[in-house]
Amino acid sequence: MGAGALWGLVFLAPELARAFTPLQLTVGRYLAYGVISGVLIAPRWKSLVAVITGREWRALCWLALTGNTLYYIFLSSAVQTGGIAMTSLVIGFLPVAVTLIGSRAHGAVPVVKLLPSLLLCAGGAVCIGWQALAVPAQSPVAQLVGLLCAVGALISWTIYAVGNRHWLEKLGTVSAQDWNLLTGVVTGGQALLLIPIALVLDRTHHDVSAWMQFASVSIGVAVVASIIGNALWNRMSRLLPLTLVGQMILFETLFALIYGFVWEQRLPTVLEAAAFVLICAGVISCISAHRTQVEPH
């Protein structure tokens, strides 16, 4: 829940720094994430490098790409071309995808017991995007491109969630926070490679105050969402089965909705309220299925 509450704040970042493109926001966030991670992990760097092999470094590069860099680029592109509602609808199926993959693990809760939770989750995702999807698209081509980008983001973060859980289980000698900081260092390196692209694609002149605001938002999101939020997520990933980990992603959606209502100073619509109720019911149903699984007979 804590990770979801902090991750939900990321959706306010584009509003707080509207003068900058999503790619610039991505570079700013993850560059700050990398620098802060490097500073925090520096005292333990030698001991960590001693236990991290080339295989783990390759895994970190892949996880940083799928869970951070590539995911955020796909997500930003989907929002720009296809709209927030359509993107939210597709990304809302993340818990379904991760839970279905987790159900294949040995000793996992059967899909049949998780079906009510999955249906409630899917219903909440549909409610989130239904209103805006009813509005005719400005460009069918743009809508298709946005849909493909949203599906790419869905696949990318699903791969990250499953892969990250696998490596956290495998590397018992590395703490959840150190694994997060190592991911941050690698993500920061990838952000450096994106700087030339971000500068070429947008040559808009920004004054000093705009850059200061950009830096504040980037550092704030990096600390709150990436450093603290990811640390909570990694810790949770080691404590809960993957079928339940998938459902925990819903808290990001819940808190993003709450922050959105506060930012816009309005109450939720009927469909938004329905989505809120369905998502909560889905999480409760999933927890109930797992409690039944461990009760003694």
Buried (B, 14 or more C-beta within 10 A) or exposed (E): BBBBBBBBBBBBBBEBBEEBBBBBBBBBBBBBBBBBBBEBBEEEBEEBEEEBEEEBEEBBBBBBBBBBBBBBBBBBBBBBBBBBBBBBBBBBBBBBBBBBBBBEEEEBBEBEBBEBBBBBBBBBBBBBBBEBBEEEBEEEEBBEBBBBBBBBBBBBBBBBBBBBBBBBEEBEEBBBBBBBBBBBBBBBBBBEEBBEEBEEEEEEEBEEEBBEBBEEBBBBBBBBBBBBBBBBBBBBBBEBBBBBBBBBBBBBBBBBBBBBBEEEEEEBEEBBEBBBBBBBBBBEBBBEBBEEBEEEE
